[in-house]
Amino acid sequence: MLFQQLRSGCYPDKADPVTVADLLVDHWSLNGWPPRPGSLGVFSPMIARMFRWTTEEDYYTVDAARRGLLTDYNNIYSPRNHLIAAYDNHKATNEPLFWSDVVFALWTTMNTYTGGNVRNLRYIARAWIGNEITKSIIHLALAKTQSKRMVIFKPSEEAFLATLGTPNGAGCVHLLMQHKQILGFKTIARVVVGYDGPTFQSPFLVFEVADMPFSALTAVGGEGVCNLSETSGMAEN
């Protein structure tokens, strides 16, 4: 259902998307802002190898935390490598802003700082996943393929839809489908699912983002899809 909403292009954009200025006014601290390259810290070894990280100069880490609440969104942004990588994110129960709201604000402004193109987002990674629902889905998906480390799923496969429907996957979908005017019409082409570490206790997801062809939007943008409830599907983490 959530993937249908993304592919339809009919899900409404945020009426008033959050900006970095909004965060600074609204009692947020942004550690690593203004952007400073070269601060990856501890990150997923498998994802680092996937993107061939030999230098930290193209990667910017920003830790956005709401003062007075337990909300903390710690992510890596790389406009040059078209990547957003999430690795330490916690949302307080009474926090009104979701991961996708804050990440969108930082991604757009980051591209302005670095001379990048905000529409060139191609990868969204979720590393060191701690959400138990997401972890169980990843475990089942890999168990069915008998893979112990990493596998790629396409939209035609059940595991692809299952990972997009997890709280961590839903955040990535909401980021794309609620900011179409700025990001353009995007879809998820593939998802890489796997584990870090010898004990397979650190799952990760990498969503490959692609532009949605106009023909595809026309094909799936019928009335039935456009009338889908905005609240259907899993809430993001």
C-alpha positions in Angstrom: 0.0 0.0 0.0 2.8 2.4 0.9 4.7 1.7 -2.3 1.5 2.2 -4.3 1.2 5.6 -2.8 4.8 6.5 -3.7 4.4 5.2 -7.3 1.1 7.0 -7.8 2.6 10.4 -7.2 -0.8 11.4 -5.7 0.2 11.6 -2.1 0.1 15.2 -1.0 3.3 17.1 -0.4 3.9 18.7 3.0 2.0 22.0 3.0 4.8 23.7 4.9 8.0 21.7 4.9 10.5 22.2 7.7 13.6 24.3 7.1 16.9 24.5 9.0 15.8 28.0 10.1 12.7 26.5 11.6 14.8 23.9 13.5 17.1 26.5 15.0 14.2 28.7 16.1 12.3 25.7 17.5 14.8 24.6 20.2 16.9 22.2 18.1 20.7 21.9 18.4 22.5 21.0 15.2 25.9 19.5 16.0 28.0 19.7 12.8 26.2 22.7 11.4 27.2 24.7 9.4 28.4 21.7 7.4 32.0 20.5 8.0 33.2 17.5 5.9 35.3 14.6 7.2 33.4 13.3 10.2 32.0 9.9 9.6 32.7 8.5 13.0 31.6 4.9 13.6 29.5 3.7 10.7 28.4 0.5 8.9 31.4 -1.3 7.5 29.3 -3.1 4.9 27.7 0.2 3.6 31.1 1.9 3.7 32.5 -0.8 1.4 29.4 -0.6 -0.8 30.1 3.1 -1.5 33.9 2.7 -1.5 34.5 5.2 1.2 38.2 5.9 1.0 38.0 9.5 2.1 35.7 11.4 4.5 35.9 14.7 2.7 32.7 14.2 0.8 30.6 13.3 3.8 28.9 15.6 6.3 27.6 14.4 9.7 24.9 16.4 11.4 23.3 15.4 14.7 20.0 17.2 15.1 18.6 17.0 18.7 15.5 18.6 20.2 16.4 20.3 23.4 14.2 19.2 26.3 13.1 15.9 24.5 14.8 12.6 23.7 14.6 13.2 20.0 18.0 12.8 18.3 18.4 12.4 14.5 22.1 11.6 13.6 22.7 11.2 9.9 25.4 11.5 7.2 24.8 13.5 4.1 26.8 13.4 0.8 25.5 15.5 -2.0 28.5 14.5 -4.2 27.6 10.8 -3.7 23.9 11.4 -3.8 23.5 9.7 -0.4 21.6 10.1 2.9 22.8 7.6 5.6 21.0 7.3 8.9 22.7 5.5 11.7 21.6 6.8 15.1 18.0 8.1 15.3 15.6 8.3 18.2 12.2 9.9 18.2 10.5 11.0 21.5 6.8 9.9 21.7 5.7 13.5 22.0 8.0 14.7 19.1 5.9 16.3 16.3 8.7 16.1 13.7 9.5 12.8 12.0 12.9 11.7 10.7 11.9 12.5 7.2 11.0 16.1 8.1 14.3 16.9 9.7 16.4 15.0 7.1 14.6 16.8 4.2 15.5 20.2 5.8 19.1 19.3 6.2 19.5 17.6 2.8 18.1 20.6 0.9 20.3 23.1 2.8 23.3 20.9 2.5 23.1 20.9 -1.3 22.9 24.7 -1.2 26.1 24.8 0.9 28.0 22.4 -1.3 26.7 23.4 -4.7 24.9 20.1 -5.2 21.5 19.3 -6.8 18.8 18.4 -4.3 17.1 16.2 -6.9 20.1 14.0 -7.3 19.3 11.9 -4.2 20.0 8.3 -5.3 20.6 6.3 -2.0 19.0 6.3 1.4 20.7 4.0 3.9 19.5 2.9 7.3 22.4 1.4 9.4 22.6 0.0 12.9 18.9 -0.6 12.9 17.4 -1.0 16.4 13.7 -1.1 15.7 12.5 -4.6 16.5 9.8 -4.7 13.8 12.3 -3.8 11.1 14.9 -6.3 12.5 12.4 -9.2 12.4 11.4 -8.4 8.8 15.1 -8.3 7.8 15.7 -11.6 9.5 12.8 -13.3 7.8 13.8 -11.8 4.4 17.3 -13.1 4.6 16.3 -16.5 6.0 14.0 -17.1 3.0 17.0 -16.5 0.7 19.3 -18.5 2.9 21.7 -15.6 2.8 23.8 -14.8 5.9 25.1 -11.4 4.9 23.4 -9.4 2.1 20.8 -9.7 -0.7 19.1 -7.3 -3.2 15.3 -7.2 -3.6 13.3 -5.8 -6.5 9.8 -4.4 -6.5 8.3 -7.7 -7.8 9.5 -9.5 -4.7 7.5 -9.8 -1.4 10.5 -9.0 0.7 10.9 -5.6 -1.1 7.4 -4.5 -0.1 7.9 -5.9 3.4 11.1 -3.8 4.0 9.4 -0.6 2.7 6.6 -1.2 5.1 8.8 -1.3 8.1 9.1 1.8 10.3 12.6 2.4 8.9 11.5 1.9 5.3 8.4 4.0 5.8 10.5 7.0 6.8 12.4 6.8 3.5 9.1 6.5 1.5 7.6 9.5 3.4 10.7 11.5 2.6 10.2 11.0 -1.1 6.5 11.2 -1.5 5.9 14.2 0.8 8.5 16.4 -0.9 7.9 15.9 -4.6 8.0 19.6 -5.5 11.6 19.9 -4.4 12.9 16.4 -4.9 10.9 15.5 -8.0 8.9 12.4 -8.5 10.9 9.5 -7.1 10.5 5.8 -6.5 12.5 3.0 -5.0 14.1 0.8 -7.6 15.8 -1.8 -5.3 16.6 -2.4 -1.7 19.8 -3.9 -0.3 19.2 -5.9 2.9 22.0 -7.2 5.1 23.9 -7.5 8.3 27.1 -6.0 9.7 29.4 -7.8 12.0 30.3 -11.5 12.5 27.3 -12.2 14.7 24.8 -10.6 12.3 23.3 -8.4 15.0 23.5 -5.0 13.1 21.0 -5.0 10.3 21.0 -2.4 7.5 18.9 -1.3 4.6 20.0 0.6 1.5 17.2 2.0 -0.7 18.1 2.8 -4.3 16.2 5.9 -5.4 15.2 6.4 -9.0 13.3 9.1 -11.0 9.7 8.1 -11.7 9.0 8.0 -15.5 6.0 10.1 -16.5 4.5 7.0 -18.3 4.6 5.1 -15.0 2.9 8.0 -13.2 0.1 8.0 -15.8 -0.3 4.2 -15.7 -0.7 4.0 -11.9 -2.2 7.4 -11.1 -5.8 6.3 -11.4 -8.6 7.4 -9.2 -8.4 4.3 -7.0 -4.8 4.9 -6.1 -5.2 8.7 -5.6 -8.0 8.1 -3.1 -5.8 6.0 -0.8 -6.0 7.1 2.8 -3.0 9.3 3.8 -2.7 7.2 7.0 -2.5 3.8 5.3 0.7 1.9 5.7 3.2 1.7 8.5 4.2 4.9 10.3 7.8 5.9 10.0 10.3 5.4 12.8 
